[in-house]
Amino acid sequence: MDTKTIKALAAQLPTPSYIFDMDEFEKRAALVRDYFGEKTGLCFSIKANPFLLGRLPAVFDKIEVCSPGELTVCEKTGVDMKKIIFSGVNKTQKDVSRAAADGVGTFTAESRLHMQLINDEALANGIVYPVLLRVTDVKGGSQFGMAEQDVLDIIARRDDYKGIEIVGIHYFTGTQKKKAKPIERELSYIGELLDRVKAELGFTLERVEYGTGLAVDYFSDDADTLEEERLASVSEAIRALADKTELTVEMGRFFAAPCGYYLTKVIDAKTNYDVNYAIVDGGLNQLKYDGQLQGMQIPKIIHIKHDGSDGGKKAWTLCGSLCTTADVLARGAEFDSLSVGDTLVFCRTGAYSVTEGMAVFLSREMPAVSVYSERDGLTVIREMLYSDVFNTPAV
């Protein structure tokens, strides 16, 4: 979305607000498809941004859902439940029953308990559920998934689970991987594990759900170029595994980050001991960049002036509305004639920012959420929650 369009949309919205550019989202998904090839399925992990789900591009084959709340979003937006991979480290019998009733396409199992819960539900319903076994990080493990030996043991005892068809494995170890080598090592490990299961257990794992964890560059001027280079650097290894098995690449951040814009208005401005402070009506409760530490890194920010005042270029510390000194969005950000009433648009906020902040701290107003495309224009999908200011003219 160009600056002219952003300014035009900002004039129609209150602050704080999010705008998600669906054309940019679709463009990023298509770019991934181009590099990874038609044999590689694509899965959107909706924890990155559930607001995108109602207009999900057709290029996505699967949707990863990790909680009852995310399942509710899927129900309300009417997505194809067969596309859902019902994941998550915390599954209860109630969760499994609900997902089964919704007709989700696949379950993941992150423990022996998950296997039992899914199996019990399947037997109660007289059907068989497809299940992916999640393998924990072989470099040391975490609370996610199971150790390799446990996975192998479950496969060896697969006949004990009459209500489950073990269709493959799920493997994801973490996010913001900037180099190709860790991803190539993981893909190599997965390929070796498939061979081992077939050779030692006489069983073929037909599917792999793999999260690359490809990094997003929030603070680089050439972010798009760097991210495309990452895609290119791992594409050969991805395609090689897709030639070997039915591979689906699962990502959230990498798909969604570039499509988001966060709008917040300057409410006050002052200078304390030679430091210029601008207070905005948003804050870190709503704006969160991965790797941001006390606002020490400066993202791309578009400055929309509300008048023609000329105060000269200055460096500003941008602070939110919370009662904590931690509420710093950027330090030393330079603007030409920043003043009260101006709008600041933080770019690349399409992933996690809208969901990961401590949203209810201080009970500040929740931001409005809109989506935009050239074809459909601007659509408000969530108005502000705490007041009726949505239709009030901007300051």
Backbone torsions as a table, in degrees:
resi	resn	phi	psi	omega
1	MET	NA	129.0	-178.0
2	ASP	-81.9	166.8	-175.4
3	THR	-61.6	-37.9	-179.9
4	LYS	-60.9	-44.0	179.4
5	THR	-65.6	-42.7	179.4
6	ILE	-59.7	-44.0	179.7
7	LYS	-63.5	-39.9	179.5
8	ALA	-65.6	-40.3	179.2
9	LEU	-70.3	-39.0	-179.3
10	ALA	-61.0	-31.6	179.7
11	ALA	-67.4	-16.9	-177.9
12	GLN	-97.7	-4.3	-169.9
13	LEU	-122.1	154.0	172.4
14	PRO	-80.1	174.9	171.3
15	THR	-126.5	148.7	-2.8
16	PRO	-74.4	154.1	-176.5
17	SER	-152.5	152.0	170.1
18	TYR	-113.8	140.4	168.2
19	ILE	-122.5	129.4	176.4
20	PHE	-113.8	122.0	-176.6
21	ASP	-86.0	104.4	-175.8
22	MET	-70.3	-27.0	175.6
23	ASP	-65.8	-40.6	178.5
24	GLU	-67.5	-38.8	178.0
25	PHE	-62.0	-46.5	-180.0
26	GLU	-66.1	-37.5	178.1
27	LYS	-62.1	-42.5	179.7
28	ARG	-65.4	-42.8	179.3
29	ALA	-61.9	-41.5	178.9
30	ALA	-65.5	-35.6	177.7
31	LEU	-63.1	-43.8	177.9
32	VAL	-61.8	-44.7	178.8
33	ARG	-58.7	-42.1	-179.4
34	ASP	-60.3	-42.4	-177.4
35	TYR	-76.9	-36.6	-174.7
36	PHE	-89.9	-14.9	174.2
37	GLY	89.7	161.4	-175.7
38	GLU	-69.2	-23.0	179.3
39	LYS	-72.6	-20.0	-176.7
40	THR	-92.6	120.1	175.8
41	GLY	-75.1	157.2	178.9
42	LEU	-120.8	134.3	-179.4
43	CYS	-124.5	128.1	176.6
44	PHE	-95.5	122.1	177.0
45	SER	-85.0	108.0	-167.5
46	ILE	-75.2	-7.9	175.0
47	LYS	-62.2	-23.3	178.1
48	ALA	-66.3	-37.0	179.1
49	ASN	-171.3	91.3	-179.3
50	PRO	-66.4	-17.7	-179.2
51	PHE	-68.6	-15.4	179.9
52	LEU	-84.9	-10.0	-167.8
53	LEU	-66.2	-37.2	-175.6
54	GLY	-66.0	-16.2	-179.6
55	ARG	-127.8	38.5	-175.8
56	LEU	-65.1	128.1	179.1
57	PRO	-59.4	149.0	-176.4
58	ALA	-64.8	-16.8	-177.9
59	VAL	-65.0	-19.2	-179.1
60	PHE	-81.6	127.4	179.4
61	ASP	-89.4	-30.7	-174.7
62	LYS	-135.5	161.1	176.0
63	ILE	-131.2	122.9	177.9
64	GLU	-90.3	127.1	-179.0
65	VAL	-122.0	130.8	-172.1
66	CYS	-121.6	7.2	-177.3
67	SER	-158.7	162.0	174.6
68	PRO	-60.1	-35.7	178.8
69	GLY	-63.8	-42.3	177.6
70	GLU	-66.1	-33.2	176.3
71	LEU	-64.9	-36.7	176.4
72	THR	-62.0	-42.0	177.6
73	VAL	-58.7	-42.5	179.2
74	CYS	-64.2	-41.4	178.6
75	GLU	-61.7	-44.9	-175.6
76	LYS	-72.1	-28.4	-180.0
77	THR	-91.6	-5.2	174.1
78	GLY	69.5	33.7	179.2
79	VAL	-72.1	163.0	175.9
80	ASP	-70.6	108.9	-175.2
81	MET	-62.5	-24.1	179.4
82	LYS	-67.3	-18.3	177.7
83	LYS	-79.7	-13.1	-172.0
84	ILE	-79.0	131.7	165.5
85	ILE	-102.5	111.2	-175.7
86	PHE	-87.0	102.7	-172.3
87	SER	-110.5	-161.7	177.1
88	GLY	108.8	141.7	-176.4
89	VAL	-77.2	-22.0	-178.4
90	ASN	-112.9	100.0	174.9
91	LYS	-119.1	128.7	174.1
92	THR	-104.6	169.7	177.2
93	GLN	-61.2	-37.0	178.0
94	LYS	-63.0	-42.0	178.6
95	ASP	-62.3	-45.8	-178.7
96	VAL	-63.7	-41.8	-179.9
97	SER	-63.9	-42.2	-179.9
98	ARG	-65.5	-46.0	179.3
99	ALA	-61.6	-38.7	177.9
100	ALA	-64.4	-42.0	179.0
101	ALA	-63.8	-33.2	177.8
102	ASP	-73.8	-17.4	179.8
103	GLY	80.7	35.2	179.1
104	VAL	-60.2	150.7	-173.2
105	GLY	-73.8	-36.7	-174.2
106	THR	-148.4	143.4	170.0
107	PHE	-104.7	151.4	163.9
108	THR	-105.5	151.8	175.0
109	ALA	-120.1	121.8	-179.0
110	GLU	-106.8	4.2	179.8
111	SER	-163.4	169.7	175.2
112	ARG	-65.7	-34.0	177.4
113	LEU	-61.2	-43.0	177.6
114	HIS	-58.1	-42.6	178.2
115	MET	-58.0	-42.5	-178.5
116	GLN	-68.2	-42.6	-179.9
117	LEU	-62.4	-45.0	-179.1
118	ILE	-67.8	-41.8	179.6
119	ASN	-62.8	-43.8	179.6
120	ASP	-61.3	-42.3	179.7
121	GLU	-64.6	-41.5	-180.0
122	ALA	-63.0	-46.0	-179.9
123	LEU	-63.5	-38.2	179.1
124	ALA	-63.7	-31.1	-178.4
125	ASN	-96.0	-5.6	178.7
126	GLY	69.6	30.0	178.6
127	ILE	-133.8	178.2	179.3
128	VAL	-121.0	131.7	-178.4
129	TYR	-103.2	135.6	172.4
130	PRO	-71.1	135.5	-176.9
131	VAL	-134.9	135.7	170.2
132	LEU	-100.9	130.5	177.6
133	LEU	-88.9	122.5	179.7
134	ARG	-86.2	126.2	178.3
135	VAL	-98.0	130.8	179.5
136	THR	-73.4	166.8	-179.1
137	ASP	-59.1	119.0	-176.7
138	VAL	-71.0	-10.2	180.0
139	LYS	-85.8	7.4	178.4
140	GLY	155.5	-14.2	175.3
141	GLY	78.2	169.9	176.5
142	SER	-158.8	-170.9	177.9
143	GLN	-73.2	-9.0	-176.7
144	PHE	-93.4	133.7	176.1
145	GLY	76.0	-169.3	-177.2
146	MET	-124.5	154.3	175.3
147	ALA	-62.1	150.9	-177.2
148	GLU	-52.8	-42.3	-176.9
149	GLN	-65.2	-35.7	177.0
150	ASP	-65.5	-40.5	178.1
151	VAL	-63.0	-44.5	179.1
152	LEU	-63.0	-38.7	179.9
153	ASP	-65.8	-41.8	178.5
154	ILE	-62.7	-41.4	178.4
155	ILE	-64.1	-41.6	179.2
156	ALA	-62.4	-31.9	-178.7
157	ARG	-103.8	27.6	-174.0
158	ARG	-59.4	-26.8	179.8
159	ASP	-68.7	-13.9	177.1
160	ASP	-73.4	-16.7	-176.7
161	TYR	-110.0	85.6	-174.7
162	LYS	-69.3	-19.5	-177.8
163	GLY	-99.5	8.0	-175.4
164	ILE	-126.1	135.0	167.7
165	GLU	-108.3	111.8	177.5
166	ILE	-75.8	110.5	-173.2
167	VAL	-102.2	-15.4	-178.1
168	GLY	172.4	-161.5	-178.8
169	ILE	-127.0	157.3	176.6
170	HIS	-119.2	130.5	-178.1
171	TYR	-141.3	119.5	176.9
172	PHE	-152.4	127.9	-173.3
173	THR	-115.2	-13.9	-178.3
174	GLY	156.6	172.4	-172.0
175	THR	-114.3	177.5	176.4
176	GLN	58.5	45.2	175.3
177	LYS	-86.2	115.8	-175.8
178	LYS	-90.3	-20.1	-176.1
179	LYS	-109.3	153.2	-178.8
180	ALA	-74.5	-31.8	-172.0
181	LYS	-54.9	-49.0	179.2
182	PRO	-59.1	-39.2	179.8
183	ILE	-68.9	-40.5	177.6
184	GLU	-63.2	-39.3	177.8
185	ARG	-63.4	-41.2	-179.6
186	GLU	-66.8	-41.3	178.6
187	LEU	-64.8	-37.5	176.6
188	SER	-64.0	-43.1	178.5
189	TYR	-60.9	-44.0	-179.6
190	ILE	-60.6	-45.6	178.6
191	GLY	-59.8	-41.8	178.6
192	GLU	-66.1	-37.7	179.0
193	LEU	-65.6	-40.0	177.2
194	LEU	-60.6	-43.8	179.3
195	ASP	-64.1	-40.8	-177.9
196	ARG	-64.9	-43.7	-179.9
197	VAL	-61.6	-41.9	-179.8
198	LYS	-67.5	-42.7	-176.5
199	ALA	-72.5	-42.6	-173.3
200	GLU	-89.5	-30.6	-174.2
201	LEU	-115.4	-3.5	179.6
202	GLY	62.9	33.1	-175.1
203	PHE	-131.5	138.9	-179.9
204	THR	-104.6	119.0	172.6
205	LEU	-84.1	113.4	-170.2
206	GLU	-86.5	-19.3	-174.9
207	ARG	-131.7	149.3	173.0
208	VAL	-132.1	127.7	172.0
209	GLU	-107.2	112.7	-172.8
210	TYR	-125.0	127.9	174.3
211	GLY	-97.9	116.8	-177.2
212	THR	-71.8	-34.6	-173.7
213	GLY	69.3	26.1	-179.7
214	LEU	-56.0	137.7	-174.2
215	ALA	-77.7	150.5	172.1
216	VAL	-112.0	137.5	-180.0
217	ASP	-97.9	98.2	-175.7
218	TYR	-77.5	-25.5	-169.0
219	PHE	-119.1	15.1	-178.8
220	SER	-103.7	139.6	177.5
221	ASP	-66.9	-28.4	-179.3
222	ASP	-108.1	40.3	-175.0
223	ALA	-56.8	-46.2	-177.4
224	ASP	-59.7	-40.6	179.8
225	THR	-65.9	-45.3	179.7
226	LEU	-61.6	-40.5	-177.8
227	GLU	-71.6	-36.5	176.5
228	GLU	-67.1	-35.4	176.3
229	GLU	-62.5	-36.4	177.2
230	ARG	-65.2	-42.9	176.5
231	LEU	-56.7	-47.2	-178.5
232	ALA	-62.4	-37.8	-174.7
233	SER	-68.2	-25.1	-178.4
234	VAL	-108.9	-3.4	-172.8
235	SER	-62.9	-38.8	-178.6
236	GLU	-63.1	-43.0	-179.8
237	ALA	-68.8	-36.9	177.0
238	ILE	-62.7	-48.7	-178.7
239	ARG	-62.7	-34.4	179.8
240	ALA	-64.9	-42.8	178.5
241	LEU	-69.3	-35.5	178.3
242	ALA	-64.7	-26.6	175.4
243	ASP	-73.1	-20.1	-174.4
244	LYS	-96.0	-31.3	-175.5
245	THR	-151.6	171.3	175.6
246	GLU	-77.5	103.6	-172.6
247	LEU	-106.0	133.1	170.7
248	THR	-121.9	126.6	177.1
249	VAL	-94.3	124.8	-177.7
250	GLU	-106.5	124.9	175.4
251	MET	-147.8	156.1	174.0
252	GLY	-126.2	-60.8	-177.6
253	ARG	-55.8	-48.0	-173.8
254	PHE	-64.8	-35.3	177.9
255	PHE	-71.2	-43.1	-164.5
256	ALA	-97.8	-26.7	-170.6
257	ALA	-53.0	-45.3	-173.8
258	PRO	-68.1	-15.2	-169.5
259	CYS	-90.6	-0.6	-172.1
260	GLY	-105.1	144.9	176.7
261	TYR	-134.8	128.6	-179.5
262	TYR	-111.5	122.1	-176.9
263	LEU	-104.5	128.7	177.2
264	THR	-143.6	146.3	-173.1
265	LYS	-103.5	143.6	174.6
266	VAL	-75.5	119.5	-176.5
267	ILE	-101.6	-28.1	-179.0
268	ASP	-152.5	157.3	178.8
269	ALA	-147.5	137.4	-178.2
270	LYS	-159.3	167.5	178.1
271	THR	-124.5	120.6	177.0
272	ASN	-117.1	114.2	178.4
273	TYR	50.0	53.6	174.5
274	ASP	70.7	7.8	175.6
275	VAL	-107.3	125.3	178.8
276	ASN	-85.9	122.2	-180.0
277	TYR	-112.2	131.8	170.7
278	ALA	-114.9	125.3	178.7
279	ILE	-96.9	125.8	-179.1
280	VAL	-111.5	163.4	-175.6
281	ASP	-85.2	4.7	172.6
282	GLY	-104.2	-143.8	178.7
283	GLY	156.8	-178.2	-177.9
284	LEU	-70.4	-10.2	172.4
285	ASN	-68.4	-16.5	-178.3
286	GLN	-124.8	-17.7	-175.6
287	LEU	-122.2	116.9	-178.3
288	LYS	-142.7	119.7	173.1
289	TYR	-102.8	138.1	175.0
290	ASP	-61.7	131.1	179.2
291	GLY	88.8	-5.7	179.8
292	GLN	-72.6	129.6	-179.4
293	LEU	-127.2	104.4	177.6
294	GLN	52.2	34.1	177.6
295	GLY	68.6	23.4	-175.6
296	MET	-77.4	-14.3	177.3
297	GLN	-114.0	144.9	-174.0
298	ILE	-111.0	116.0	176.5
299	PRO	-79.8	178.7	173.2
300	LYS	-71.2	126.4	-179.7
301	ILE	-128.7	126.8	177.1
302	ILE	-95.0	128.4	-177.1
303	HIS	-100.4	118.2	178.0
304	ILE	-111.0	111.2	-178.1
305	LYS	-81.1	145.9	179.0
306	HIS	-97.0	-9.6	176.8
307	ASP	-149.7	-172.9	-176.5
308	GLY	-101.9	22.7	-177.3
309	SER	-63.2	151.8	-177.2
310	ASP	-129.5	102.1	-179.1
311	GLY	-112.4	2.7	179.8
312	GLY	83.4	164.3	-179.0
313	LYS	-79.5	131.5	178.1
314	LYS	-140.7	160.4	172.8
315	ALA	-92.6	135.5	-175.7
316	TRP	-126.7	145.1	167.0
317	THR	-97.6	119.3	-175.6
318	LEU	-95.0	119.7	-176.1
319	CYS	-121.8	146.4	178.2
320	GLY	-86.7	-161.7	-170.4
321	SER	-101.5	7.5	-174.9
322	LEU	-87.4	156.2	179.1
323	CYS	-87.7	62.7	176.9
324	THR	-156.5	139.4	178.2
325	THR	-68.5	-9.9	178.0
326	ALA	-76.1	-12.3	-175.0
327	ASP	-81.5	68.4	178.5
328	VAL	-119.1	121.7	-177.9
329	LEU	-91.0	-28.3	176.7
330	ALA	-166.6	145.7	175.6
331	ARG	-116.4	136.0	176.0
332	GLY	71.2	26.7	177.3
333	ALA	-79.4	126.0	-175.0
334	GLU	-92.8	133.2	177.2
335	PHE	-137.5	152.0	176.3
336	ASP	-93.7	110.6	175.7
337	SER	61.4	48.4	175.0
338	LEU	-68.0	135.3	-179.6
339	SER	-149.9	165.8	178.7
340	VAL	-57.4	134.4	-178.5
341	GLY	100.2	-16.1	177.3
342	ASP	-71.5	153.8	176.8
343	THR	-108.8	136.0	175.5
344	LEU	-111.7	132.4	-178.8
345	VAL	-114.8	111.9	178.4
346	PHE	-86.9	126.7	-175.3
347	CYS	-94.0	166.1	178.0
348	ARG	58.8	45.9	-179.9
349	THR	-112.5	29.0	-175.6
350	GLY	-81.3	-12.1	-176.8
351	ALA	-124.2	127.9	173.0
352	TYR	69.7	-35.1	-175.8
353	SER	-53.2	-41.9	-176.1
354	VAL	-74.4	-15.6	-176.6
355	THR	-120.7	-19.0	-168.1
356	GLU	-94.6	-18.4	-179.8
357	GLY	-70.2	165.8	179.0
358	MET	-82.5	76.0	-163.5
359	ALA	-58.3	-35.6	-172.6
360	VAL	-94.7	2.2	179.4
361	PHE	-61.8	127.2	-179.8
362	LEU	71.0	4.5	178.9
363	SER	53.2	36.8	174.7
364	ARG	-69.4	158.3	179.8
365	GLU	-57.3	136.4	175.2
366	MET	-75.7	141.6	-177.5
367	PRO	-69.6	147.6	169.3
368	ALA	-70.0	154.7	-179.6
369	VAL	-129.6	129.0	179.7
370	SER	-131.6	155.8	171.8
371	VAL	-121.3	152.6	-176.6
372	TYR	-139.1	142.0	167.0
373	SER	-147.5	156.8	179.3
374	GLU	-61.8	-35.6	-177.6
375	ARG	-73.1	-45.7	-172.8
376	ASP	-100.2	-9.8	-178.2
377	GLY	74.0	-154.0	-176.5
378	LEU	-94.2	130.0	178.0
379	THR	-129.2	121.8	176.2
380	VAL	-82.0	121.9	-179.3
381	ILE	-108.8	-10.9	169.8
382	ARG	-150.7	121.2	175.9
383	GLU	-84.3	173.1	177.0
384	MET	-61.6	148.6	-169.3
385	LEU	-97.5	-29.7	-167.6
386	TYR	-99.5	-9.9	-176.3
387	SER	-151.1	178.5	-179.2
388	ASP	-105.4	30.6	-174.2
389	VAL	-81.3	-1.6	-172.3
390	PHE	-57.5	-40.0	-178.6
391	ASN	-95.8	11.2	177.3
392	THR	-79.2	133.2	179.8
393	PRO	-57.5	147.0	179.7
394	ALA	-65.7	156.2	178.9
395	VAL	-66.1	NA	NA
